[in-house]
Amino acid sequence: MFRQFMALLWLRCQIILSNKSILLQVLMPAALIYLYRFMIDSQSGPKAQMALAYLMICIPFAIVLAVGNPILTILADEKEKKTLKTLLLSGVNTSEYLLSILVVPIVLTVVYLTLTPLILDVPIDHLVNYCLVGSATALVIALLYLLLGLLVKSQVMAQVVAVPTMLISAFLPMLSGMDKTVAKVTDYSFMGLFTKFFTKWEEFSWHHATLQILSLFIWLLVLLILIVTVARQQKKS
């Protein structure tokens, strides 16, 4: 079992390193973060507040581009080439297959959650809260892209669904402060806790984020159920 899992993991790493499109998606957030850093340094005004705003922008983009899109691209490619069905029918356990897809994104999540505030020079006073909120949000986004990857049938379809998913994930936190309806939608979305944490940066409290925590937990539970169900159906078909 462990040997099969490591073989699948090695295959994922080789696909990422050999596919220039996926590799670009993984590295692009770093360039974007440095660009925002340059913008902060070149402007006058309260740089700490500006850096925090850019941090709220960069993290969702980094997670979507470096974590979500590669998952969707790899799965769509395997669906198109019938690799997914072959693996599932050749004795590969469904949990092994799904975990092998998530390992690299989890590592990339840790990298970007660590590097982004360092590059933007944003001090994290509540490090535990930052890690928990960022990791939980990244996990749900990764699972959402995993589900989409299992559902799409081609890379063209993957590109179609990737754009609205990216826009929702990246722009909901920014737009929530502009409209009450969007703010309410954000509270019930998987970006609700993330948005609450960054908009209440100094006085964030878990007790005042019950709705957002519950919403994120429901998203996590529903996505896990759907992923397992879809994966099992594809193995039978």
Secondary structure, DSSP 4 states (H G I P E B T S, - for coil): -HHHHHHHHHHHHHHHHH-HHHHHHHHHHHHHHHHHHHHHHHS-S-HHHHHHHHHHHHHHHHHIIIIIHHHHHHHHHHHHTTHHHHHHHTT--HHHHHHHHHHHHHHHHHHHHHHHHHHHT---SSHHHHHHHHHHHHHHHHHHHHHHHHH--SHHHHHHHHHHHHHHHHHHHHHTTT-HHHHHHHHHSTTHHHHHHHHTTTT--GGGGHHHHHHHHHHHHHHHHHHHHHHHHHHH-
